[in-house]
Amino acid sequence: MAMNRVKINSDVELKDRLVAINRVTKVTKGGRTFTFAAIVVVGDGNGIIGWGLGKAGEVTAAIAKGVEAAKKNLVKVPILKGTIPHDVEARFGGAHVYMRPAAAGTGLVAGGAMRAVLESVGVKDILAKSKGSSNPHNLVKATIEGLSELRDAYTIAATRGISMEKVFRG
């Protein structure tokens, strides 16, 4: 995952998207205090994605902290013709995700937290399934882990030191 890391530039326009918000109650002698935890995904819609968790006493402050955290761990994902280059499976905690490239016009077939991540990264056509835990925190992390494992043909050719012709023909 470290080889796909991206540093933020001022020219990159990142859009943030709230995935989930959680209200946490702490009961003390003086009464109840509420804090909020927000998981946020930021992406440019063209292959760059990051996630962050923000915690604060107010919802807007938690979202702002989440966006700042998300901008610090951005990952570059290869996207070919609006879909991913190959099948990928990933796990994080109890969440297990499977993503498969789809033909143009299929649309984004994914649910919940996975849909937010895939829309933010700029994938238009994909078939995705999540198994196991539906916890949004683990689903976001598993989806981004799976996307960061993707490699396109150019990367494979460069890594192996062979031509593109040899990658496809063997």
N, C-alpha and C positions, 0 to 999 in steps of 0.2 A: 504494500500500500504506500510505502514511503517514496517509491520511484515516480508515482503519479502526482505528487504534491505540487500545488500551484501557489505562487505568491501573488497577492492582490495588487493590481495596478489601478490607477485612477481612471483609466479609460474603460475598464470593465463595468458594465451596468448589471448589478446583481439585484434580483427580485427576491424578496423574502416571502415565505409562506408558513403560516402557523399550522403545525401538524396536530398538536394536542396541548391542552392546558389542564393542569391538575391543581385542585385546591387542597392545601394541607392545613389541618387544624391542630393547634397546640393548646391544650387545656392547662391553665395555670391557676394559682390561687386567686388571681385577680379576674379571671374570666377566660374567654377564648381569644386566641390570636390567629388570624388567617394569613397564610403566605401562599404564593402561587408559583408553580413551576411550569414553564412553557418550553416545549421542544419545537424548534424552528429550523426550517430548511431554506438555504439560499442557493440560487443558481442563476446562470446567465441565459439559460435556454439553448445553449450551444455547446454543451459538454463539460461545463464546470459546475460542481456541486459541493456543498458543505452543510454540516448540521451543527446545531448548538443547543445547549440547555441553559436557560436563564431562570433564576429564582429571585423573587422580590416580594415585597409587601403589597404591591399593586400589579394588576395584569399588564398594563402598558409598560411598566418598568421591567417586568420579567421578560416580555417579548423583546424589548430593546437590548437587554443583556444577552438573550439568546441569539439575536442577530449578530452582535459583536463577537460572540463565541464562534458562531458559524463561519464568519469571515476569516477566522484564524486557522481553520483546518479545511481548506478547499482541495478538491481532487479533480483531476482531468480524466474524462471518460471518452473513449472513442465512440462516435455515433456515425453510422453509415446509412445514408438515405433515410433518415428518420427512425432507424431501428438500431439494435445492437449487433455486433459482428457475429456472435455465436451464442450458444446456450451457456448458461451459468447457474450454478447452485451455490448458496452460501448459508452459513449459520451464524447466529450471534445469540448467546444465551439459549432460550427455549424457542426462538423464532427461526424458522427454516424457510428460505425463499428460493423459488425457481423462476428463472426468466428465460424466455425463448424469443428469437427474432420472428417478426411477422411480416407478411406481404403488405405493400402499400395499400392503404384504405381500411385496414383491419381496425385501427384505432388503439386506444390505450385500454387493454383489458387487464385491470389490476384494481385492487380495492384498498381503501383506507389510507394508511400511512405510506404504503408502496406507491400509490397513485400520486401523492404529493411530491415524493422524491423524483419519480419518473417524469412528471410534468415540469418540475423545476430544472431538470438536467436537459430537457429538450427532446425527449423520446416521443415520437408520434404514434408508432406502430409497434406493439409488443404484446406478448402473451405472458402473463405473470401469475404465479400462484404462491400464496403463503400458507405454510403448514405449521402446526405447533402453536406456540404462543402468539396471541394477537396484541400483545403489549406494544404500543406505538414506539416506545424508546428502542426496544430490541428490533422491531421491524425496520425502523429507519436505519439503524446501524448495520443490520444484515443486508439490506438493499444496497447501501453505499459500499459495503465490503464486496458484495458481488459485482457491482459496477466497476469497482477499482481493479478487479481481477481480469477484466476484459482486455484483450489485445487485438489490434487490427493487423492486417497482413503486412503493412509497411514495418510495423514494430517487430514482427516475427522475422521478416527478411533481414532487418538490420541486426537483430540479436544473433541470428544464426550465421550471418555473413554470406547470404546467398541471394540470388536474384528473385524478383517477384514471380517470374515464370516458373522457377523451381519450387516455390512455395505452393503454387496451385497445381502443378503437374507432377510433382514428386521426384 
